[in-house]
């Protein structure tokens, strides 16, 4: 299980922190597996003016069935390597989506 959840950084109460690597300017937003302990997400938005970050938040919220306000960029807003905060209860759903 530890290898499967290598992207999990920590769980604090009701919030989980996950590690993500964003690949902007993709043809569509989608999970692209796990690489180097991070969830890879192809993002169909440019990395300018926060567009890619907004797309990642919206994609994760929709995929996990939670509100966009429940997903936030905790670290790495201007980097491809990001730490994302999301509801801890959504981790099992996330694990099933990134196979």
C-alpha positions as CSV (number, residue, x, y, z in Angstrom):
1,X,0.0,0.0,0.0
2,X,2.9,2.4,0.7
3,X,4.1,2.2,-2.8
4,X,0.6,2.8,-4.1
5,X,0.2,6.0,-2.0
6,X,3.8,7.3,-2.4
7,X,2.3,10.6,-3.5
8,X,0.7,11.1,-0.1
9,X,2.6,13.6,1.9
10,X,0.6,13.8,5.1
11,X,-2.9,13.7,6.6
12,X,-3.8,16.3,9.2
13,X,-7.3,15.8,10.6
14,X,-9.6,16.0,7.6
15,X,-7.1,17.3,5.0
16,X,-4.6,15.3,3.0
17,X,-1.6,16.7,1.2
18,X,-0.6,15.0,-2.1
19,X,2.4,15.6,-4.4
20,X,1.6,16.4,-8.0
21,X,3.6,17.0,-11.2
22,X,1.6,19.1,-13.7
23,X,2.2,18.8,-17.5
24,X,0.6,21.9,-19.0
25,X,-0.6,22.5,-22.5
26,X,-2.0,18.9,-23.0
27,X,-4.8,18.2,-25.4
28,X,-7.0,17.2,-22.4
29,X,-6.8,17.2,-18.6
30,X,-6.2,13.7,-17.3
31,X,-4.3,11.6,-14.8
32,X,-1.1,10.2,-16.3
33,X,0.0,7.8,-13.6
34,X,2.6,8.1,-10.9
35,X,6.2,9.2,-11.5
36,X,8.9,9.8,-8.9
37,X,6.4,9.6,-6.0
38,X,4.1,12.2,-7.6
39,X,0.7,12.0,-9.4
40,X,1.2,13.2,-12.9
41,X,-1.7,15.3,-14.3
42,X,-1.8,16.4,-17.9
43,X,-3.4,19.8,-17.9
44,X,-5.3,21.3,-20.8
45,X,-4.4,24.9,-19.9
46,X,-1.4,27.1,-20.3
47,X,0.8,27.8,-17.2
48,X,0.0,31.5,-17.2
49,X,-2.2,33.7,-15.1
50,X,-3.1,30.8,-12.8
51,X,-5.0,29.0,-15.6
52,X,-3.3,25.6,-15.1
53,X,-3.7,25.8,-11.3
54,X,-7.4,26.5,-11.8
55,X,-7.8,23.6,-14.2
56,X,-6.0,21.3,-11.8
57,X,-8.3,22.3,-8.9
58,X,-11.4,21.9,-11.0
59,X,-10.3,18.6,-12.4
60,X,-9.5,17.1,-9.0
61,X,-12.7,18.4,-7.5
62,X,-14.8,16.9,-10.3
63,X,-12.9,13.6,-10.3
64,X,-13.2,13.3,-6.5
65,X,-16.8,14.5,-6.2
66,X,-16.0,17.4,-3.9
67,X,-16.3,21.2,-4.1
68,X,-13.6,23.2,-5.9
69,X,-13.2,25.2,-2.7
70,X,-12.1,21.9,-0.9
71,X,-9.1,21.6,-3.2
72,X,-6.3,24.1,-3.0
73,X,-2.7,24.5,-4.1
74,X,-0.7,24.4,-0.8
75,X,2.7,24.8,-2.4
76,X,4.2,25.3,-5.9
77,X,1.7,27.7,-7.5
78,X,4.4,28.7,-10.0
79,X,6.0,25.3,-10.4
80,X,5.2,22.1,-12.2
81,X,5.8,20.3,-8.8
82,X,2.9,21.1,-6.5
83,X,1.5,20.1,-3.2
84,X,-2.3,19.9,-3.2
85,X,-4.5,20.0,-0.2
86,X,-7.8,18.0,-0.5
87,X,-10.3,16.3,1.8
88,X,-8.7,13.2,3.3
89,X,-11.9,11.2,2.7
90,X,-11.3,11.4,-1.0
91,X,-8.0,9.5,-0.9
92,X,-9.5,6.1,-1.7
93,X,-11.3,7.6,-4.7
94,X,-8.1,9.2,-5.9
95,X,-6.2,5.9,-5.6
96,X,-8.7,4.2,-7.8
97,X,-8.5,6.9,-10.5
98,X,-4.8,7.0,-11.0
99,X,-4.2,3.3,-11.8
